[in-house]
Amino acid sequence: MHARSSLKAWLTGSTLVLALIAMTGLATAGGKKLGNGVACTFNSDCESNNCSFKVCKSRSGSKKALTNGAACTFNSDCESNNCSFKVCKSKSGGKKLGNGIACTFNSDCESNNCSFKVCKKR
């Protein structure tokens, strides 16, 4: 019985830690604002200061001006005016991604800053 209660306490603690890590990932302190088209919680999470229906959007409220790496339908949806295979991409066809998009290397990001696997503003 003791092992079961220890496991339950560990799982509860682990869930709390994971929730705190997820919340920290949404923090915008230190220039970690998210680009348009990226999931958000608060207006302050977004570069545009407009989190609408849990997605960063331009101040005009339109879908236009999504950051590279965000899901799109039309070229006009993207800042780059290039929607390729339902993803906004840079005109050069490169892999440059906007802030808030998952990345692997600094060179993946427009900001050249891939921190904890997410493109962030310098």
Secondary structure, DSSP 8 states (H G I E B T S, - for coil): -HHHHHHHHHHHHHHHHHHHHHHHHH--TTT--B-TTSB-SSGGGBTTS-EETTEE--TT--S-SB-TTSB-SSGGGBTTS-EETTEE--TTS---B-TTSB-SSGGGBTTS-EETTEE---
